[in-house]
């Protein structure tokens, strides 16, 4: 791996790992849907500025808005709101570890609903990751589980949304650029989450006077939802999907660093073991099985 790819991979993992920290900070002032709305809005502004600077066409009429709206709501607006809500009940590090299981649910959804061909390694990986989720629950004879069940289930629901959204994104028209897909996704998410926020939550204007709140908004919206998309697609284009997928393993680690150093969150044994099981399961499901070759004898 070149130095430039390593640097981009590190920056991206820090940004996405920090997103869980930024949401935790913003929950002091905003509701879950409002955070999803602000995140989408700032990300949208960022991607528009990037497209203008790079002279990339938006092609508003070119976008198939029906499939785009469904995909964006399932893949962005709903899970972003669920993650923010889950962090009202879970630590940011716990949320990040559960989020790392997204590839597992994506595989499961593909097998169950989209006729994805599975192999033995896929099932072994999913089983190991499932064991990691059980470990995170910290089952015990006294309180049964040691984590907030509602927050835990909301975080799992968010990863399932990502799984379905990932499959739906593959069914978008192939003539759209990554910039157009990002634009359509963030625009739809902003409108969808904004509608829920307007109907159910308040938007305290006074919160924007806080430097910490503004910094968290910039970190989550501008960097986490705008710049991060570009960095990720850069990794895909320059290093390939295998290099880009490495961010899955690094995000929980950087989230641990953010949560431990800035929020004082404890790193417990079940959190570490659960992360190892989930990341290990994700690694196994991502491995390519080599086809068996017949032995031949030259005469």
Buried (B, 14 or more C-beta within 10 A) or exposed (E): EEEEBEEBBEBBBBBBBBBBBBBBBBBEBBBBBBBBBBBBBBBBBBBBEBBEEEEBEBBEEEBBEEBBBBBBBBBBBBBBBBBBBBBBBBBBBBBBBBBBBBBBBBBBBBBEEEEBEBEEBBBBBBEBBBBBBEBBBBEEEEEEEEBBEEBBEBBBBBBBBBBBBBBBBEEBEEEBBBBBBBBBBBBBBBBBBBEBBEEEBEBEEEBEEBEEBEEBBBBBBBBBBBBBBBBBBBBBEEBEEEBBBBBBBBBBBBBBBBBBEEBEBEEBEBBBBBBBBBBBBBBBBBEEEEEEEEEEEEE
